[in-house]
Amino acid sequence: MSKTFIPKHGGYQRLKSYQKAVIVYDATVYFCDRYLSKRDRTHDQMIQAARSGKQNIVEGSMASGTSKKTELHLTNVARASLEELLEDYQDFLRKQGSAEWSQAHPYAQRLRALNQLPEGNYETFQKGIEHLDPVVSANVIIGLIRVTCYLLDRQLARLQGEFVEDGGIRERMTQARTARRSEQQREKGRRT
C-alpha cells in the first residue's frame, strides 16, 4: 500500500466540464454587460450563477483528495447553478417573444458541430456569442450551458461510481494505518 492515502487531485483545467463552464462564464459576462442594465438584479445574478458553475468545479476538484463527499456536493452545486442560469436565459428569450432553438434549427446543428471540437474555446463560439441579435446570442449560450450540464451529469455519475468502488478518505486512512500496524508487527516479529 502507498504511504500516502491522499490521492492525486485537482487537474480541473483538463476537465471538459470546466473548459465549457469557462466559456459559459465569459459569454454570460459579455451578454449581461451588452443586453442587460447593470441596475437590473438579473445582471448580477446571471453572472454569479455562471461564476458559481465554474468555481464550484474548481473547488470540488481541489477538495477531492480529502473528501469525495465534498467533491460530489460541489460538482452538484455547479450543475444546479448552471441550471439556474439556463432558466434566466430562457426567461430572457420568453420576454423577447422568442424561443429556444430546436435541435433541427441550422444554427443549433452548427453549434453541436462546434461543441465537438476538442480544443474549442471562447473564440470558437465568439461569432455566435457576440452576435448583434440578442436572441442568437442567448441561444448560443443556452447550447453551451446544455453541453456543460450534460458533461457535469456524466462527471457526477463517474464520481459516484468511484466513491462506491474506492470509498472515501476515512477508509483509506484506516487501510493505511492498518497496513502500517501490520508492517510494524512483522518488523517486531523479525527482531525477536
PASE-119053 format. One record per residue (C-alpha): residue number from 1; residue in one letter; chain; x, y, z. Coordinates in steps of 0.02 Angstrom, whole numbers, plus 50000, padded with zeros to 5 digits. Each point is the difference from the previous one (the first is absolute). Layout:
BEGIN
k=NUM	r=a	c=A	xx=X	yy=Y	zz=Z
...
//
This chain:
BEGIN
k=1	r=m	c=A	xx=50000	yy=50000	zz=50000
k=2	r=s	c=A	xx=50059	yy=50175	zz=49960
k=3	r=k	c=A	xx=50065	yy=50104	zz=50145
k=4	r=t	c=A	xx=49878	yy=50138	zz=49954
k=5	r=f	c=A	xx=49813	yy=49981	zz=50013
k=6	r=i	c=A	xx=49962	yy=50166	zz=49916
k=7	r=p	c=A	xx=49982	yy=49964	zz=49814
k=8	r=k	c=A	xx=50050	yy=50117	zz=49861
k=9	r=h	c=A	xx=49871	yy=50137	zz=49986
k=10	r=g	c=A	xx=49970	yy=50163	zz=49910
k=11	r=g	c=A	xx=50030	yy=50003	zz=49815
k=12	r=y	c=A	xx=49834	yy=50086	zz=49970
k=13	r=q	c=A	xx=50074	yy=50094	zz=49851
k=14	r=r	c=A	xx=49997	yy=49837	zz=49901
k=15	r=l	c=A	xx=49816	yy=49967	zz=50037
k=16	r=k	c=A	xx=49889	yy=50036	zz=49848
k=17	r=s	c=A	xx=49863	yy=50056	zz=50121
k=18	r=y	c=A	xx=50117	yy=50133	zz=50069
k=19	r=q	c=A	xx=50057	yy=50055	zz=49827
k=20	r=k	c=A	xx=49819	yy=50023	zz=49944
k=21	r=a	c=A	xx=49954	yy=50086	zz=50165
k=22	r=v	c=A	xx=50137	yy=50129	zz=49968
k=23	r=i	c=A	xx=49923	yy=50037	zz=49830
k=24	r=v	c=A	xx=49827	yy=50013	zz=50078
k=25	r=y	c=A	xx=50065	yy=50120	zz=50133
k=26	r=d	c=A	xx=50092	yy=50112	zz=49875
k=27	r=a	c=A	xx=49849	yy=49997	zz=49883
k=28	r=t	c=A	xx=49881	yy=50045	zz=50141
k=29	r=v	c=A	xx=50106	yy=50148	zz=50053
k=30	r=y	c=A	xx=50000	yy=50060	zz=49820
k=31	r=f	c=A	xx=49812	yy=49969	zz=49979
k=32	r=c	c=A	xx=49949	yy=50084	zz=50162
k=33	r=d	c=A	xx=50111	yy=50152	zz=49972
k=34	r=r	c=A	xx=49932	yy=50019	zz=49823
k=35	r=y	c=A	xx=49815	yy=49959	zz=50018
k=36	r=l	c=A	xx=49952	yy=50029	zz=50182
k=37	r=s	c=A	xx=50004	yy=50158	zz=50104
k=38	r=k	c=A	xx=50129	yy=49995	zz=50139
k=39	r=r	c=A	xx=49860	yy=50062	zz=50114
k=40	r=d	c=A	xx=49897	yy=49845	zz=49960
k=41	r=r	c=A	xx=50024	yy=49871	zz=50137
k=42	r=t	c=A	xx=49998	yy=49864	zz=49869
k=43	r=h	c=A	xx=50164	yy=50069	zz=49930
k=44	r=d	c=A	xx=50097	yy=49958	zz=50158
k=45	r=q	c=A	xx=49903	yy=49840	zz=50036
k=46	r=m	c=A	xx=50037	yy=49927	zz=49829
k=47	r=i	c=A	xx=50185	yy=50040	zz=50014
k=48	r=q	c=A	xx=50006	yy=49926	zz=50175
k=49	r=a	c=A	xx=49911	yy=49841	zz=49943
k=50	r=a	c=A	xx=50124	yy=49980	zz=49857
k=51	r=r	c=A	xx=50145	yy=50033	zz=50119
k=52	r=s	c=A	xx=49931	yy=49874	zz=50125
k=53	r=g	c=A	xx=49988	yy=49870	zz=49862
k=54	r=k	c=A	xx=50184	yy=50024	zz=49960
k=55	r=q	c=A	xx=50071	yy=50027	zz=50174
k=56	r=n	c=A	xx=49913	yy=49852	zz=50080
k=57	r=i	c=A	xx=50081	yy=49885	zz=49873
k=58	r=v	c=A	xx=50169	yy=50072	zz=50054
k=59	r=e	c=A	xx=49964	yy=49985	zz=50186
k=60	r=g	c=A	xx=49929	yy=49824	zz=49985
k=61	r=s	c=A	xx=50151	yy=49942	zz=49901
k=62	r=m	c=A	xx=50121	yy=50071	zz=50127
k=63	r=a	c=A	xx=49903	yy=49926	zz=50147
k=64	r=s	c=A	xx=49992	yy=49827	zz=49919
k=65	r=g	c=A	xx=50161	yy=49940	zz=50080
k=66	r=t	c=A	xx=49928	yy=50004	zz=50175
k=67	r=s	c=A	xx=49812	yy=49997	zz=49972
k=68	r=k	c=A	xx=49907	yy=49913	zz=49862
k=69	r=k	c=A	xx=49840	yy=50056	zz=50087
k=70	r=t	c=A	xx=50053	yy=50182	zz=49980
k=71	r=e	c=A	xx=50051	yy=49971	zz=49820
k=72	r=l	c=A	xx=49831	yy=49923	zz=49960
k=73	r=h	c=A	xx=49908	yy=50138	zz=50092
k=74	r=l	c=A	xx=50093	yy=50143	zz=49915
k=75	r=t	c=A	xx=49987	yy=49921	zz=49828
k=76	r=n	c=A	xx=49813	yy=49987	zz=50029
k=77	r=v	c=A	xx=49996	yy=50183	zz=50056
k=78	r=a	c=A	xx=50087	yy=50046	zz=49836
k=79	r=r	c=A	xx=49868	yy=49902	zz=49905
k=80	r=a	c=A	xx=49858	yy=50084	zz=50096
k=81	r=s	c=A	xx=50073	yy=50174	zz=49972
k=82	r=l	c=A	xx=50007	yy=49970	zz=49813
k=83	r=e	c=A	xx=49821	yy=49938	zz=50000
k=84	r=e	c=A	xx=49951	yy=50163	zz=50085
k=85	r=l	c=A	xx=50096	yy=50096	zz=49867
k=86	r=l	c=A	xx=49913	yy=49901	zz=49862
k=87	r=e	c=A	xx=49832	yy=50054	zz=50071
k=88	r=d	c=A	xx=50055	yy=50183	zz=49996
k=89	r=y	c=A	xx=50044	yy=49987	zz=49815
k=90	r=q	c=A	xx=49835	yy=49912	zz=49964
k=91	r=d	c=A	xx=49910	yy=50142	zz=50093
k=92	r=f	c=A	xx=50094	yy=50126	zz=49894
k=93	r=l	c=A	xx=49944	yy=49914	zz=49840
k=94	r=r	c=A	xx=49821	yy=49989	zz=50061
k=95	r=k	c=A	xx=49999	yy=50187	zz=50041
k=96	r=q	c=A	xx=50066	yy=50032	zz=49824
k=97	r=g	c=A	xx=49857	yy=49899	zz=49928
k=98	r=s	c=A	xx=50125	yy=49872	zz=49936
k=99	r=a	c=A	xx=50034	yy=49817	zz=50033
k=100	r=e	c=A	xx=50147	yy=49886	zz=50024
k=101	r=w	c=A	xx=50063	yy=49924	zz=49838
k=102	r=s	c=A	xx=49938	yy=49826	zz=49961
k=103	r=q	c=A	xx=50129	yy=49864	zz=49967
k=104	r=a	c=A	xx=49956	yy=50012	zz=49816
k=105	r=h	c=A	xx=50039	yy=50186	zz=49988
k=106	r=p	c=A	xx=50151	yy=50026	zz=49886
k=107	r=y	c=A	xx=50088	yy=50109	zz=50129
k=108	r=a	c=A	xx=49973	yy=49867	zz=50134
k=109	r=q	c=A	xx=50077	yy=49871	zz=49883
k=110	r=r	c=A	xx=50151	yy=50113	zz=49971
k=111	r=l	c=A	xx=50016	yy=50027	zz=50187
k=112	r=r	c=A	xx=50001	yy=49810	zz=50027
k=113	r=a	c=A	xx=50140	yy=49982	zz=49873
k=114	r=l	c=A	xx=50102	yy=50137	zz=50085
k=115	r=n	c=A	xx=49973	yy=49920	zz=50170
k=116	r=q	c=A	xx=50084	yy=49842	zz=49937
k=117	r=l	c=A	xx=50163	yy=50088	zz=49960
k=118	r=p	c=A	xx=50125	yy=49935	zz=50130
k=119	r=e	c=A	xx=50087	yy=50167	zz=50028
k=120	r=g	c=A	xx=49846	yy=50113	zz=49990
k=121	r=n	c=A	xx=50013	yy=50162	zz=50098
k=122	r=y	c=A	xx=49912	yy=50169	zz=50009
k=123	r=e	c=A	xx=50068	yy=50049	zz=49830
k=124	r=t	c=A	xx=49922	yy=49843	zz=49925
k=125	r=f	c=A	xx=49828	yy=50065	zz=50048
k=126	r=q	c=A	xx=50036	yy=50187	zz=49999
k=127	r=k	c=A	xx=49904	yy=50040	zz=49840
k=128	r=g	c=A	xx=49841	yy=49926	zz=50075
k=129	r=i	c=A	xx=50027	yy=50064	zz=50177
k=130	r=e	c=A	xx=50034	yy=50177	zz=49941
k=131	r=h	c=A	xx=49866	yy=49999	zz=49865
k=132	r=l	c=A	xx=49907	yy=50165	zz=49979
k=133	r=d	c=A	xx=49834	yy=49910	zz=50026
k=134	r=p	c=A	xx=49979	yy=49962	zz=50187
k=135	r=v	c=A	xx=49888	yy=49851	zz=49957
k=136	r=v	c=A	xx=50143	yy=49918	zz=49904
k=137	r=s	c=A	xx=50122	yy=50040	zz=50140
k=138	r=a	c=A	xx=49883	yy=49929	zz=50134
k=139	r=n	c=A	xx=49969	yy=49842	zz=49899
k=140	r=v	c=A	xx=50186	yy=49970	zz=49973
k=141	r=i	c=A	xx=50032	yy=50018	zz=50187
k=142	r=i	c=A	xx=49852	yy=49887	zz=50039
k=143	r=g	c=A	xx=50079	yy=49868	zz=49889
k=144	r=l	c=A	xx=50165	yy=50019	zz=50092
k=145	r=i	c=A	xx=49912	yy=49985	zz=50169
k=146	r=r	c=A	xx=49910	yy=49842	zz=49944
k=147	r=v	c=A	xx=50164	yy=49919	zz=49947
k=148	r=t	c=A	xx=50083	yy=50051	zz=50164
k=149	r=c	c=A	xx=49854	yy=49928	zz=50100
k=150	r=y	c=A	xx=50010	yy=49838	zz=49901
k=151	r=l	c=A	xx=50187	yy=49988	zz=50037
k=152	r=l	c=A	xx=49968	yy=50034	zz=50186
k=153	r=d	c=A	xx=49865	yy=49865	zz=50005
k=154	r=r	c=A	xx=50126	yy=49876	zz=49930
k=155	r=q	c=A	xx=50132	yy=50062	zz=50122
k=156	r=l	c=A	xx=49881	yy=49977	zz=50147
k=157	r=a	c=A	xx=49961	yy=49822	zz=49944
k=158	r=r	c=A	xx=50187	yy=49962	zz=49987
k=159	r=l	c=A	xx=50034	yy=50076	zz=50172
k=160	r=q	c=A	xx=49861	yy=49896	zz=50076
k=161	r=g	c=A	xx=50072	yy=49842	zz=49923
k=162	r=e	c=A	xx=50175	yy=50044	zz=50063
k=163	r=f	c=A	xx=49934	yy=50027	zz=50175
k=164	r=v	c=A	xx=49908	yy=49834	zz=50002
k=165	r=e	c=A	xx=50155	yy=49911	zz=49931
k=166	r=d	c=A	xx=50138	yy=50087	zz=50099
k=167	r=g	c=A	xx=49915	yy=50076	zz=50151
k=168	r=g	c=A	xx=50050	yy=50161	zz=50083
k=169	r=i	c=A	xx=50147	yy=50065	zz=50099
k=170	r=r	c=A	xx=49947	yy=49920	zz=50165
k=171	r=e	c=A	xx=50009	yy=49829	zz=49921
k=172	r=r	c=A	xx=50168	yy=50038	zz=49921
k=173	r=m	c=A	xx=50065	yy=50069	zz=50166
k=174	r=t	c=A	xx=49945	yy=49842	zz=50090
k=175	r=q	c=A	xx=50080	yy=49890	zz=49866
k=176	r=a	c=A	xx=50163	yy=50099	zz=50010
k=177	r=r	c=A	xx=50004	yy=49989	zz=50190
k=178	r=t	c=A	xx=49957	yy=49814	zz=50000
k=179	r=a	c=A	xx=50136	yy=49967	zz=49871
k=180	r=r	c=A	xx=50126	yy=50097	zz=50104
k=181	r=r	c=A	xx=49955	yy=49904	zz=50158
k=182	r=s	c=A	xx=50018	yy=49834	zz=49907
k=183	r=e	c=A	xx=50170	yy=50056	zz=49936
k=184	r=q	c=A	xx=50054	yy=50048	zz=50177
k=185	r=q	c=A	xx=49942	yy=49830	zz=50066
k=186	r=r	c=A	xx=50100	yy=49909	zz=49865
k=187	r=e	c=A	xx=50155	yy=50104	zz=50039
k=188	r=k	c=A	xx=49980	yy=49965	zz=50186
k=189	r=g	c=A	xx=49981	yy=49812	zz=49962
k=190	r=r	c=A	xx=50160	yy=49999	zz=49897
k=191	r=r	c=A	xx=50099	yy=50080	zz=50141
k=192	r=t	c=A	xx=49946	yy=49872	zz=50128
//
